[in-house]
């Protein structure tokens, strides 16, 4: 398979062209032939015009690439090596929503031929690839995994907005359904991964590794969030504590904040869901998730309490929220905890102005019914810097003084200005 791909006798197809699939497809397309498939015609049309719907890939990255973007399932039949990179969200009850990955499996089941490969990159619980996805392909094709076609799993490790830890310089975990597939899949990914690959011992191990990466980070942040709640009552700055504790060589510097997005805020629920099916009730993982999920409500309550202390009637209070995306320097608004914070603040009948230099106003309106302001006003009783966008890092104390009332408060969720604000009321987690 690998040799046929590099000799351009066979093509790679990437199914799902979001923040994971598009960069992978474009990277492979530098040296081999690629079909980029997505069911969203609007997104595909944008990519045909050198535009990334996720606003992560620059226009020039589309140049000199051997790739054909399509929504035509028939076109997929030209491929022999399929990479599935569709989203795996949770529903409103925090239950894994496998609809996208199962639908992608059906699509591949309608085009896959004997001898082909299919590799999943979507984050799932251990066992999902072999127990939920591959049976669909087997049923639709009449072919048997391992015997008639090969399969594998290689978890995505793309970090949106990160220009340092990129697709090519980050080690890629790969796995296969047998020894032969593991070697071939590894060699295919080595075409684009300069940092090399790690060969996991099984597909389940590779699936579990991805879940553990994000669950571990989620738990560490939840500890910092719980500490920030405790330290707030003690009038201690959490960032000062972390700086002091960080002088010890084995202390891990995690920071409090709003933990959303499509990875850390979602993946732990996939693991606890599968664990519960097996009769194991998660204690540590779910406790961390609960803490992080409750942070928007906690922040909204504290903001309201601080406003009340100033003597301003809640109905007349003006609040500015700066930043709405799930993390800094990206346009991605999926599962943003800032959105939950905004909804909580609206529940207190506060007047809100909301700005963000990255979020697309039309997407915010369509997805959440939230209207972004074009400009920042003045006379705010409270300013919340909710996301640490680079545009905000250079704001001076004077910038906020000019926009706050005399008793106004600046709440710096990310601790961007710790130690810099001397003459205004300042609070961070």
Protein Blocks (a to p, Z undefined) as FASTA:
>chain_A
ZZmmmnopaccddehjafklmmmmmmmmmmmccddddfblklmmmmmnopafklmacfkl
mgopacdddfbfklmmmpmbdcddbdcdddfkopacfklmmmmmmmmmmmpcghiacddf
bdcdehjlmmmmmmmmmmmnopaehjlmccdddddfbdehiaklgfklpccddddfbfkl
mmmmmmmmmmmmmnbpaddfbfklmmmmmmmmmmmmmmmmmmmmmmmmmmmmnopafklm
mmmmmmpmklccddedddedjklmmmmmmmmmmmmmnopacfklmmmmmmmmmmmmmmmm
mmmmmmmmnopafklpccddehjbfbehiabfghiaklmmmmmmmmnopacddddfkbcf
klmmmmnopacdfbdcehifbdcdfbfcfklmmpcfklmmmmpcfkbccddfkommgoka
mkbccddZZ
